Amino acid sequence: MTRATSAGSGAGETQGPSPCRVDALVAEIGSTTTVVSAFAGLRDHPATTPRVVGQGVAATSVAAGDVTLGVSAARAEVEAALGRPVVPEVTLATSSAAGGLRMTVHGLTRRMTARAAREAALGAGAVVRYQTAGRLRAHDLREIDAVRPNLILLAGGVEGGDCDTVLFNAAQLARLEARPTVVYAGNSVVCSDAQDLLERAGFRVKLTNNVYPAVDELNIVPARHVIHDAFEEHITHAPGMERIGEVVTGGILPTPGAVLIAAERLAEDVGDLVVVDVGGATTDVHSVTDGSPEIAALMTEPQPYSKRTVEGDLGTYVSAPHVVEMLTAQERPVHLPPALPESTEEVAAALTLTHFAAVTAVQRHAGELVHLYTPTGRQTVARGRDLTACRLVVGTGGALTRLPGAEAALADARARGGGERLLPPPDARVVLDRDYVFACCGALLQRFAPPAVTALLRASIRV
């Protein structure tokens, strides 16, 4: 290690190596591991090339009551590899630790306002634990209390439409035992009435635009921003996360929400895409697309431009027993893999689970063609998400980016010719987030110019 002579020191006195100054450190705090990445070249792009300077991994320390321990350990690994301390201009974070942001969503009709509210919550990276449509009943209140949500999203009624249901539901929510924050995203005509009713009952209320302002029209982006703000407030008070403000100088995003933000930015540059993140407990699929014009003409309900779905039964570690039950006898691994597989047998088992999780999650995310029989003959309609215009499929997360052979496994998520599922086409390009930066880039977009962050994304997927 090179040691520099101090400018004002006496003979023989030395000081440590000069610090490595970087534009940003980003901590991705997961349920089991924390990854800290150092980035340079962002501030002066395009004069300099944005790049990953170093990356460190450590066990997440939520259980120890101090999340900064895991962040510090991962940062120390970066500094050890560089041989000198790292001094960042800004430190950011994303997190899915502490169980994420538990939400319940409530709307007027299941296929309209309730679905729009769910799209907003999932797109923000929340975990939707309970959803209702229509008037809340005593049974629903018991379910909500059992979930103990951190946030409730209340919607209902197009602009100028139904007022009674959303006000009734506000009055019902006022009877809950807990007092989580309520985001009101319904008919603005009764916005003040609902706010007053809930605040008098001791709830904190955040207002945002109607998520379903008109028939066949979604407006979920404003609600996503409000949910991101609520997440940051929640995560800094979650067990083990109280000291996160000591190591983070910028906002904290839910990790799935950060991935979707990065996907949206990349899509502006390269076109429609799908991002698949296979984790230990869940598999998330993010798509950014308006679909193909041919399928759009057959659609029966609106879809958001950006969409996230999460499959709670598909994962390589926590959810591994559920995945194994869905595999055929010939496919099932002899032993379940650990969280960090090492041996040849463990890696092979993890790859089997990853393959099934990725393919199944994309199939569930995709919509389908449905044939209806009417008095005038058979009619074909499209329901759900159209991925046929997505020419790029990206794999991110630990399983897909670290397991050998994961790219080939992800390729099977594409359509194979024929079939009713609206999957990415057979010739869609399949790539991996080899530098593991998608969640980081979602956070970096809060502070750095989009072209610089896009350069990081493109370098990671080699596009």
N, C-alpha and C positions, 0 to 999 in steps of 0.2 A: 504494500500500500504506500503510495507516495505521500509524503508529509511536507507541507510547504513551510517556509520560514516566515515567522511573523514579522511584519514591517517594523514594529517598534520593540521587538524583543532583544534580549541580550544574546551574546554568543552562545550557541548550543541549544537555545530554547526553540521549541517547535510547536506548531499547532496542528490540529487535525486537518484532514483534506477539505478543500473548499466544497461548499454545498452544491448539490445539483438543483438548480432552479428550474422548475417546471410550471407550465401554465395551470395544470389542475391535477389534483388527486381525487379519484372517485371511489368510494367504498360501496360495494354491493353487498348488503347485509342479508344473508339468507337465513333460513331456519337452522341449517347445520353448518354452513361454511360462510366465511366472509372473504371477499376478493377485493383487494385494493389495487387500482391501476393508476399509473402516472403517465401524463400526457404532455407533450411539448409540440411546438410548432403551430398551435392553434391561434395564438394572438396575432402572429405576423403572417398568416396565410394570405395570399398565395406566394409571398416571398420565401416562406419556409414551408416544408412539407409536414403536415400533422402526423404524429407517430406515437406509438406506445413506447415509453421509455423503459418501463418495468412493470411487473405484476407480481403480487404476493398473495398467498392463500393461508388462512388460519381458521380454526374452529370458531364459530359464532359463540359469543359469551353471554347471551341473554340469560341463560340459567344461572350464571354466576352473579347476576344482578348488576352488571356493568358492561354494556356493549362496547365501550371504548377499549376494553382489554383485547377483544378479537380484532378490532380495527387497528390498534397499535401493533399487534403481533404481525398482521399481514403487511402493514407498512414497514415494519422492521425487516421483513423478508425482502421487500423491494430494495431497501437501503443496503442490506447485506450483499445483494447481487450487484448493486452499483458501486459498492465500496465507499460510499459517502452519504451523508444525510441529504434528505430530499426537502426542499423548501418550495411549497406550492403557492401560486398566486391565489388560488381558491380551492377549497375542499368541499366536495359535494357528496351526496349519498342517495342510494335507492335502498329500499328495504322490503322484504317479505317476511321478516321475522315477527315475533309476537303474534303470529296467527294472521297477519295481514289486517285489512280493514273489513270487519264483519258488518254487512249491511242487510237490511230488509227493504224491499221495494213494493209499493202499493199504487195501483192505478184503477181506472174505471173498467176497462175491458181487457181481457187477456191478450188479444191479438193486436191491440192498439196502444193505449197509454201505459199499461203494465209492461208490455214488451219494450216500449221506448225507454221506460225508466230502467229496465234491466240492462238494455244496451248501454245506457249512460254509465251505470254502475260498473259493469264489466269492462267497458272501455277505459275507465279510470284506473282499473287494476284492483277493484274491490272483490271481496268474496261474498257473493249473494247467498245468504243462508235461508231466506224465506221470501216468497213472492205471493201476492194476492191480487185478485181482480174483483171489482164490485165492492159492496159494503163489508167492512170488517165485522166479524162476529166474535163472540166471547172466546171461541176456540182459537181464532187467529191471534187474539191478544195473549193467550197463554203460550202459543208457539213463539211469538215475538219475545216475550219475557224469558222463555227458555233459551233462545238464541243469544240473548244479551247483546244486541247489536251496538256497534260503536256509532252507527249512523243509520238514519231512516230516510229513505227517499219517498216523498209523497207527491203523486201526480194524479191527474184525472181531469177530463174535460178538455175539448179543443177550445181555442180562444172564442169566448162568447157563447160557449156551449153549456153542457151540464155543470151546475154548481152544487147541487145538493149532495152528491156522493162524496166529493172531496171534502166538503165541510163536515159531513157526518163522520168520515174517517178521521179527520183532525180531532173531533170530539172524542172518538173512540181511543185514539192514541194517547189522549190526555189522561186516560185511566191506567196506563202502564205503570208498573212498579218502578222501573228505571227511568232515567231522564236523558237518553242519548240525544245528540244533536239531530234536528230534522231539517232536511233540505226540501224546500217546497218548490216543485217544478211542474205545477198544474195550471189550470185556467187562471189567468191573471185577474179576472174580474173579481174573484173572491180571495185574492192573495192576501190582502190586509186583514180580512176577517179570519182566515186560517192562522195567520201569524199571531194575531192578538189572542185568539183562543188558546193556542199552544204556549205562548209566552206567559200568559196568566197562570198556566198549569205548571210553570217552572222549566219549560223546555227552551233551549237555545235554538233559534230558527235562522237558517240561511236561505235567502231567496235567489232564484235564478229563473231563466226563461223557461217557458212551457216546452217540455220535451216532445209534445205532440200537438203543435199549434193548429194544425188543420188535417183533415182526412188525407191520408197517404203522404204526410209530410213529417219527417223527423228533424228534430233540432236538439241533438244531444251534446254537442261540444261545450256550450256554456255550463251545463251541469257537470261535465267531466272536470272542468277547471275548479269548480266549487268543491267537488269531491277530493281533488288533489290537495287543496288547501286544508280541508278537514282532516285528511290523512296525516299531514305534517303535524297538525295540532295533536292528533291522537297518538302518533308514534313516539313523540317526545315525552308522553306520560305513560307509555306502556311499560310493563315490568322489564327491567333490565335496559330500558332505552332512555332513562331519565337524563343521562349525561351526554347524549348524542350531540347536543348543541355545543359541547365543549370542543368537538373535533370537526364539526361541519360549519362552514361559513356561508353556505347557500341552502336552498330549499331541499327537502327530502321528498322524493317521489316513491310511490309504490312501484316495485320492480316491474310488474306486468304493464303498468301504465307507461313507464319509461320506455319499455320495448316497443309499445305501440307508437309512441311519439317518434322514436327513431325510424320505425317502419314507414310512417307517414312521410317523413322527410326524405328517406331514400326513394320512395315511390315517386316523389316529385321529380327525381333525377333520372330514374331508370324505368319507370312505368309500373303497372299493376303487379302486385306481389303477394306472397303468403309467407309468413314467418312462423315456424314451429319450434316450440320450446318444451322439450321433454325434461321434467324434473323428477325428483325422488318421490313426491307426493301427488303432483298434478301434471297435466300436459296442457299448455296454452297454445292456441292457434290464433294468430292475428292475420287479417287480410285487409288490404287497401285496394279497393277496386269498385268501379261502377258496373262491372260485368260487361258482357258483350251485348251489342245492340239487338242481336237476334233473340237472345234470352230475355232481354229487358221487355220486349214486346209481349212476352208470355207471362210476365210477373203479375202476381195477384196481390202483393203487399210490398210496401217500401222497405228498402234496406239502407243502412248507413254506409257512407263511403268507407269508413274505417270500422272494423268489427273485431271483437275478441270473444272467444269462447274458452271456457276452462273445464276440463274433464277431471273431476275429483277422484275417479276410480282408475286413472291411468298414470302410473309412475313406476320408477325402477327400484324404489326402496320402500318407502312407507306404504305405497299402494301395490307393491309387487305381488302380494298374495291374491289380490283381486285380478290382476292381469293374468297370473298363472291359471286361475280358474277358467278364464276365457280362451286359453290356448288349447289346442288339440293335444292328445296324449303324446304324439310324436314330437310336438314342438316344446313341450314343457322341459325347463332345465331341471337337472337333478337337485341342485341346491339354489336357494335364492342368493343373489349377490349382495355384498355389503354396500354401505353408502359410497365407499371409494374402492371399487374392484381393482385387484392387483394381479392375481394369478390368471393363467390362461383360461381356466374353467370359469372363474368369476367374470372375466371380461366377456366371454362368450355368452354367459347367462344374461348379463346386463344388455348386451347387444340384441339378444332375442326379445327382451322386454321392451327395449327402446324401439325396435322395428315395429312391434305390434302397437305400442302406444302412439307412435307418430302416424302410422297409416290409419288407425281407428279414429284418432282425434280429427284428422283432416276430413275423413268421411263424415263424421258427425257435424263438423263445421259447415260442410258443403250442403247446398240445397239439392233438389231433385226435380225431374220432370214427372208430372202426374197426369194420368189420362182419365178424363171425366167423360161419362156417357150421358148425353143430353138428348132431348127429343129430336134435335137436328143432326145427331150423329156424335162421333167421338171428338172431344176437344182436348188439346194438350195445353197444360198450364205449367208454369214454373213456380216453385215454392222454396223459400229459403235463400241461402247465399249462393250466388253465381261466381264460381272461380275460373270459368273457362277463358277469361281474358288475362289471367295471371301467367305471365311467361317466366317468372322467377320464383323459385321456392327456396327459402333460406332456413337453415337449421341453426339454432342457438341454444344456449344452456349447456350445462356440464356434460350431459350424456351425448348429445349429438356432436359437440365440438371436441370431445376428448376420446371417445371410443373409436378404435380403428374399424373401418367399414361402415361407419354411420352414414356417410354420404350415399352409399348404395342402398341402405335401408330406407333413407328418406325418399329416394327416387321412386319407391313403390307407392308413395302417396299420390302420385299422378294417375290420371285416367289411363286405362289400358286399351281404349278403343271400345265404342259401344257403351251400353249401360245408361242408366237414368240419372246417376249422380253427376252433379255439376262441378266436377273436379278440375284441377289444373290440367292442361292438355298434355299428351304424352311427350311432346317435344319441349316442354318447359324446362328451363335450365335449373339444375339443383346445385346449390352452393352451401358452404358452411361459414359461420362466423368464427373463423379460425383464430382471430385475436381476442375473442370473447369480449366484444365492446358494445353490443347493441344496447343493453341496459344503461351502460355508462354514457353512451351518446345521447340517449333520451335526457339524461341529466345535464350533459354539456350544452345542449341546445338552449338551456335557460340562460347561459352566460356567454356563449361564443357564437360567432357568425355561422349560419347554416352551411355555407359552402365549405368551411373548414371541417365541420363535423361530418359532412357528407363524404369528404375525402377520407376520413378515418373509416367510415362504413364501407366505402367502396374498396379500400385497401384490404380490409378484413375479409371480404367475400371474394376478393380477386376479380372484381368486375370493373 
